């Protein structure tokens, strides 16, 4: 029963007791009827589901880019560079948590989009396959 949509009850804004179907899953499932990151999104629309998969894939790639990019120039002001590194780290952590929360929807397509986004992002930005020179990334490795 944990894999089935559950009926939840709540009080609406008018004070009436209502029941609604929840798309909450406790194990992996396949299908485009889901909720990812926001209540009701993408819902039951396959086009919005495809957009959600693209968004999760892109977020995972941006996380990898932030992990391996080298933007701060050598000789830059140390205080300014430190604040910039802190801002980049904060954005990377926030986006990583967004990808994690999307995967916690337990949708198989979202899981694969996140994994492939991280894999392609690492291939393009972190592996030696596309790197022109040995650059030191601005951020320390994720833990």
C-alpha positions, 0 to 999 in steps of 0.5 A: 500500500505504501506505493499507492497514492494515499488519500489525505484530508485537510481543512481548506481555507473556508473551514471545510474538511476536504479529501484529496489524492496525494502523489506521494510515493515511498518507493521508485515508480515509473510514470509522468504523473508526479510532483517534483519540487513544488506542489502540483508540478508537473502534475499529470501533464507529460509535457511539463514532466519532460520539462521537469526532467530537463530542469533536473538534468540541467541543475545536475550539470550546473552543480558539476560545472560549479564544482570544476570551474575556475573563474577567480583569476590568480592574484585577485583580492583575497577577501573578494575572492573569498566572498566569491568562493563562499557565494559559489559554494552556497549556490552549489550547495543549494542546487545540490539540495534541489537535485536531491529533493527532486530525486526524493520524489522517487520517480525513476525518470527524475532519478535517471535525469539527475544521474545522467546530468551529473555524469555528463556534467562531470564528463564535460567539466571535470574529466580530462576528456575535455579539459585543455589545461590542468586548472585548479577549481575554485571550490574544494571537492564536495564531501 
